[in-house]
Amino acid sequence: MTGETTVRTAVRIHGRSTQRKALRALLDGLPHHGGHLLVAGEPGLGRTTLLRWAARSFRAGPVLHLGPGPDGGAHVTVEQMLDALRAASAAAPVLVCADDAHLWDAPARTALDRAVRRLSTADRVGLLLSVASDRAVAPEFARLPVVHLDPLTPSGAAALLDDATDGVAAPAVREQLLAEAEGNPALLVALVRRLSPAELRGHRPLPRPLADAVALAEVAGGAPCGPSAHARDLLLTVAAAGRAEDGTDVDAGLVHDALRHLRPEPGLGPHAEPGLGPHAEPGPGPRAEPGPGPRAEPVPEHLVLAGDRLRFRSPLVRRTVHATAAPERRRAVHRALAEVLETGGHRLTGLLHRSWSLGGPEPAPASADRLAAVADRLAAVAADGAVPASHRLRATAYARAAELTADGARRAERYTAAAEQALLAGRPDRARPLLAAARDSAAPAAVRGRAVGVRGVTELRDGPVGDAHQSLLLAASLLAADAPADAAAAALAAADAAWAAGDLPACLATLAPEPPHRPENPEPGSDGPADARGAAAHPAAVVHDHRVGMRALLEGRLDRAGAPLGQVVERGRTEDRPQTLLRSAAAALLLGDVDAARSGGARALAAARQLGSDTLVPQALEYLAYAELRAGRHPQARTHAEEGLRTALRTGQRNTAAHHRAVLALAASIEEEPDVVARHVTAALDTARRHGLVQAATLAQWAAARADLGRGRPYDAADRLGLLVLPGPARGHFAVWRLAVPCFVEAAVLAGRQEDARAVLTDFADWAAFGADPQAAAQLARCHALLAPGEHADALYRRALDRHDEAGGDFERARTALLYGKWLRRRRRPREARGRLGTALAGFERCGAGVWAAQARDELRALGAAPQGTGTGAPARLGLLTPQQLRIVRHVAEGATNREVALALGVSTRTVDYHLRKVFAALGVRSRLELARMVGEAEQDHEVRGARETRRVGSYEKTGAEH
């Protein structure tokens, strides 16, 4: 084992903030105590780069790099290593880095493990190791805390690509590089280095395959191989089977049967199970017990056997095994898999492997007809909706069929179908390069229209919505002649893009009346299953009715909007297609039928999950969460939006994620979580501003203002909301700003801006009369009560409460009851005020509106009434506080000033001020004297209970001794 000192050079890292935070914690603690950390990740994810960053960042002492000796053995004893480390750490902390520790031999690993075990925390030695996760972690390192490296996020990979290319890569080339690298930074850099300047700029075609055997083996550190021919075949068979499963785990039985077809030599009979015995262990550990056959072997260390499923530990290694295999052997493995699958009735996967067993995209003339026939069969089976298959599998099948297709128009059509399926599978990163491959001037207008439409839908979910609007309009024009139903669906999607952008004129123009001819059924396409293509997923009648009703609604003609939108809602009650159900939920929201919107959203979610359409799940969750929010069910909205956010981010739908963050901000705005509100608002606005999402931005800004209002900051709330609701160029989204008017009126009245409040009530009255918002009539009466003279306010508040009883919704009714209770208290009508405030408190607590419940408690205490729902004893009320707040309270109770508390706890006075405000609100106290009295009562109660407990325990002990 050898060591060397560090030469510190600049290290640039993309997308590793979580991992760097963990390493920084280790480095910052070394001046006081030792620590250990293991960095694990598949080859190419940046383990070495991360260790170099840590070495460069460590300034408190020397950095020592350990590695095996020239022959792989340990050249120092454990005692020598310990003596050297302890001597060095006596003068200053020491950071020890050991990169690629998985390559060390057993004696070197054992020596390092023994040294680590004998180092104490007093020895200021930090050990930072890295191992590749494409194999089992050695037992010597398994006990160390681990930091895992995952593939880069799309944004992190894009930033790395821009750095590596100086931003000169053509958009289509950029998309293909990002898709091919799959978040592996080293592979991404290797692919860039492989391209010429002309290829990088899109002036010349890219090499095929883009990630070839050389590039993959370079990043993976060579081509993995097993200890025997059987092990190598097992690795290759799992890798080949994974191609049809998108790299996920594969059926061990399928692999076993394929190996029997592949190696039918004597000694491996039809009932043998090579390497897959029932007790097989993964990795280099104990060998498998003999299976039924004579040649059972352990599963190679690059594989994991879990139950009846096999998978590679590393996707990169899986790709490398497949790419570096001999072409003849690779085709033989695919042929064996095809025979097993076709025998078992798996038509699509069997055909797919059969196509891979026949050769590449440029076959010899003698086999061209055979390959063309396979391509046609593959596309036909992929288009058959009766064949059970995931969207990912259909996408792979269409793409392979396109590769084997010589005709340019047919090839473009199949690449487009593959892109449609990839998008439905929640893989826009795969859809974009497929669309790039589909570009062909010889393709008919309908095929080009479908491709442009998929591009527009991709941009609608993850890109500037203005671009999406134009792409979808172009798709509608290209599809109009040959596929009018698809054209209508594309136009409706273009209206969705204009809606998201808050562009009312563009939305109205897009929703212009359709041509007279309107087919009742969508026209079938030559390629693409019925549930994959735009119009086919939306029955023509649904598209037409939604379009007519949406336009009438935007024009203010509710009498003409109700019937067609109602038809869309009704169809959702009997439909099972997620796209139709999503339209039904959207139409219900437009009509203000919140119950139907919740039902439609829930059914769309179930249908999307059942079909395995990952791209539709976050959209269904968006409609469902928004409907829950409109119904005043904030906890349920939060639950659905949290799941929607996770799914949207996982499937690359940043625009959908921004909407979910806006809903989360609105849900949190009624709770006592200002930091959560701020985090979601910031994230939502970051995407909304870059992609032109005016609707999401308006919702997020409303959430921030409502949080200000709930925390007793009406001036800030009025300033924020004034930009959204007052006339002017900065006014919020045309369908959202009216929802924020009641908050603005309340904030403006409290801030002394009555004229501004009156200025928006005319529009809001029209909105309430429109009938699309069930809460609007009650909110309008409340707004008039806030602005009315004393002799009229009482009746208006009562009218508002009556309207709330008709509309339902705990939160809005509780807000009206709170304002009414405040008004009654100021009018010296305490008995009536107590009743209204108690009702408000119960309503807020029921819907989880903690910050508003605190306002109700404050008003009740001002009347001398005990706060409800918080317990009556001081200990119970103190139990509401966090540990940090309790520490501050105890110091204050002893008479300490805020500055003294800050010095004692090592925090800022601003932090103390913030926590004290929270404490006063939670406990209902208005002075330090009341707080000290409450703490004293709690301590007395604790002493009494302690004495009782002592007596009880003594009695038990005495009883036990007697027995």
Steps between C-alpha positions, in 0.01 A plus 500: 500500500653829393425863562553831323424863570241703318558748221191721524344591167168658414208258504161585346208284606145502369195390694658351811387738771366227731818296478723804548301595807574158653870528417512855633356380833784247525765759416360761739501252788862386460656778713308349793456129431558231241250358255453260208299514181457270201407648160330239280379528142516322167798573273496845347279675755784709642638324808854609420390855428319517833806378689716757321253769599519389864880500493506845345244632750679369810722776642540399864787258444676265259327268255634150449402281203517126560515234235617142458867440430639423155412131530168559673625405848520697823848638558446636850383324812195607694719625782712706262190653347353582840824650626533717190138621513504573871828684477370714216165570668670609820618815325197556274196310372570255217278408208571158350355436152488153347351500150378180332547300818302213342809428288714423804581141578375329815815556714501873422128531581547307823790718608302816436195361680705409809659845504159668479365290784791593726478873434297683762295814452771683693739428213424784262517283191237510230479204267330553163469193278336444163378172357318407182144381556497273196596216731433399860674716761786314667418392858788712632326816380136402560484652850605851390237773452424535129437793266339374179553661161201486266490602134489873442162667479401630153594855601835389643583296189398792276728737693790256466437464127496877452833524684653221293385645166501873576132489409560441126319166471198506270171449687431161339855384570475627855183299562653181362816538707303554820273202428790270415706595808210427740637740759851348508741797490806306386306336217359836397849650477627192313220530243576870446870423443402240243322754278656726242411873500277443196315215673466701820343792311262270311664549160576130467309192620597359836680165514285195570489376764582821679625320812705222342695221665819707521336794676308281743801284586712811554259634762423162658870421543497214252257233391384296800545127456415206719737228618354247256331477163171433675538811719572710192191362327294568811615863507431543129157335521388724787634805313322399179172427679523840667495680167131419462432582865662845487790380712291393798512160663412195292335166568758249619292219349520663158876529533526137612295375203699713255827361635370146445429588135836672472720224649339164432831312532527177698511549875243779487180307452155640451436509873828654613500849648848645444580780737140540611465238770244579770773590750723704269670790671597820315855622495827337600362353824400139570445288192155382413390166624468252214181546305318229311767506232868405532646846427333741743722806553479816708337802344776731366580796723361749247152348538243493778254213536191606696231235513435404140644821350850577378652841443834670451628711785602762243305606187828610343655155550189339350536712188874430485455123525256507210701738280838329546378144438595328175229578242437133422456411867279803562270402214490141626388619843223712349395204285478277807293762684270536198437125486412482869275807487320402181436153638352661811265720297684830556464629145642850528809426708564186299488694172722769647771250594455330164573832328814549708617151407491580127747784469536875500319782322698456174453132408642320202277505190421130534336549839347844437157359417504282810591793723231717339244229571614483863475879526144495365396222738665678792319828426168320448522316834609818679194675357266225616333631816386147586861389551595558865808719508631802686546834330876460538497165323287638215740793467796262474318287243406797281855636516644163396248472218604847383867400502422208269281706263654624175213722383546851639132580554429172675812538710395848609152374588639222718745726677208734571295213642798406717522858626128501584542184704812629674311812600212294639757296693620817671829517309511831314878463497452195276225662293711798389778306320239275340330810363835620369541167320147536359578818308466412133388736226350207309253421779137596430345796674303281742818328622682830537196637681508214749872556563455873552204425728709271720766771512237752608361277774855442626559875514164552671614280787866595507588813308388852406123480456513768231709262289255221578211716382661563162607138455149374568345756267737383226408140574130585470553660159706204372240249621192690385465344155567132573422468872245764606433333835871505584514862383218594737678330790823686415313832489346432841846422637621830349222673693627326815843650433355850452298451821814408694671808357211725604458619139124554475494632138709204380278261693185642342653502152604137536151403614339659193207306353590176325429423136148362441618139457550328834541120495355312792795260515872561462665383186733205560865534418713239330735484795424565865255333737168669561591630844826656385398753238365844574147501368451130551555551870238777499171409329416764242178594677693568824753717318225695324287555811796602713614744233156660458432520872842636586470778245151597617623509857792729413261727312282526811206307356426251772162418344684360196787344695300291744351248256815393305723498808231310687507238224876461548448454874226243443714294263760483774258311719500199265841526329813307598758673278720733707515774235122525482476494878754781523288708262197421716679619814615817323148575377360449851751749638399752235138458605581519870374145559771414752354161594496389136853632454622299799323188373633545146852564622494193723369279218758641257773420751379142539474456121849644437649270760319200359633572150851564630504849346756674718462824311128532578525421871641840606238678287218305663647581840517868401127516418415301811715716729358821357144372540575408863636851550190660352291281732695628801656158563852628548656189662372277219619751240841498660521120496411475132725791402798347683458176304443696180816702554710186549352335191532812285866543589569131439339514155664827395187720511628821657195705401268254671734501798471880520120472521532243777736728690249784470228276645735394780574865576128579518437202728788596728395867506224424751735303723776620729776425250630824346826334396311231308289761323807701404681193368214388277428854381864554403522169313169555320591852393843389381345268240197720435709803405730304268220310328232769498261325739282794601237278662751324727669833582168658600414210728843511663486876560151466643633235739778729620253783560253276681779381728579866579136571576468198726808603698361847564692690230221669302723770349727242337200296389327803348815597311541151352134453414458849358731403213282199427148639524514874424467598133828536318758314290620293797155364582495130573365214290158576352343190659673523837529860614132522599552212742749720690266803525351408842849477649592836346186672631569373852866603487422837340238587764742411781769707327271800460463468121120494482485669160719234341278236656187658356664528157505122447158415640308578179695238304473258790123551517477406132710192573274402790193540282667287235460197729827320419632532857268366772675706770489830315152612614587453868839666452336797327266553795800481734690759295199734508477450878866601541434824313148571631407749775408353837125497448531280190799277581314274742243391244768452233708272722192293578415481131853385425478223760168384353659482155791302643255251643365449148841471333688303769871532573635524854785742434311780328210479746743516792665808349164675480415396856840633619448839336145517633623411849766771485238751389267399785779530757582852382128583532512380865272203441715241680247220533422495128870542419594197710255285307625610159867476600449156652338386176790645301757326721325165464483543121868592469609210718282263299671592172852534643523879462738551791605858428136612476405300810762701688319822401172359635666403828648847537156654456348262756771585752437868443145426612630312804384165365714186532641390160339186366671187383837564666454350849444694818815426695830683460701177436265402217533842342879501536499160331398678179846660476806373319818417698664823382197703606498331842865593554425862412192502725697376803762773457231768462315369805822549700504867395749491214475757221485395135866590457598294803298204371668529160847502658416204723366286212742617232231636268408843370265736679284491190455125546402553863249769398347269241462208740356719774230626265412140421501413872272790594254401224505131588462549876266796486713724723558869443792579729817352643336510842217271382756272340705477821186427701404219263847344522482520881163326500635228275798443727277478807275254324804296399623488861157387624479229237857395579419462869193295413706279272760448774233394745344268241832332417581464870166335558565255216847420633359442847225277362751303297724449803207374705415246230 
